[in-house]
Amino acid sequence: MAENIKSWAEIRQTSIEIAEAIFELADDDEVLAQKIWEEGSDEALQLAFTKTDQNKLFWGEETVERKNV
């Protein structure tokens, strides 16, 4: 599934950490993952930042900064 998540993230121009967090929250359900991605999720952002030391991640066209999460 990891390669699929990477492709999923690239298509949506979303950081892999965010995609991984979304799929973790969605229990690997791609339909639910898409819904979370479309609606946004503070929980996914918090989880994503635990997976990296980067201070900025991308959720589609939006840049999310660690300090704002």
Buried (B, 14 or more C-beta within 10 A) or exposed (E): EEEEBEEBBEEBEBBBBBBBBBBBBBEEEBEBBBEBBEEEBEEBBEBBBEBBEEEEBBBEEEEBEBEEE
